[in-house]
Amino acid sequence: MNRILQFLPEIEMDEAIYLDMLMKEKSDEQIRNFTMMYRSRRKDPQTILLTTLLGFFIIAGIQRFMINQIGMGILYIFTGGLCFIGTIVDLVNYKSLALEYNQKIARECVQFI
């Protein structure tokens, strides 16, 4: 896990454990290539939280578009964040939304290296 944290010091522990599992058999050069690609595509949980708050006050569903859940984003726009209940749930679960998205991106990036 130290190799992952060396290249990505900003990630949280759950994400680091998952990335360590993915990169266990990889060389330092492969990890370096992976982290460059992954860092540019991952979403920070704080960004998801801020866009969810923005969606709560302006346009619901922005956070869903950011994590490539286009259908849910459209549904949130037309239903006002499912009458604000879905937006409130997203405010509580913003870390899991970001982790889910980042795990998907990590699997895609591993396939490229």
Secondary structure as UniProt FT lines:
FT   HELIX           2..7
FT   TURN            9..10
FT   HELIX           13..22
FT   TURN            23..25
FT   HELIX           28..41
FT   HELIX           45..57
FT   TURN            60..61
FT   HELIX           62..66
FT   TURN            67..68
FT   HELIX           70..83
FT   HELIX           85..92
FT   HELIX           94..112
//
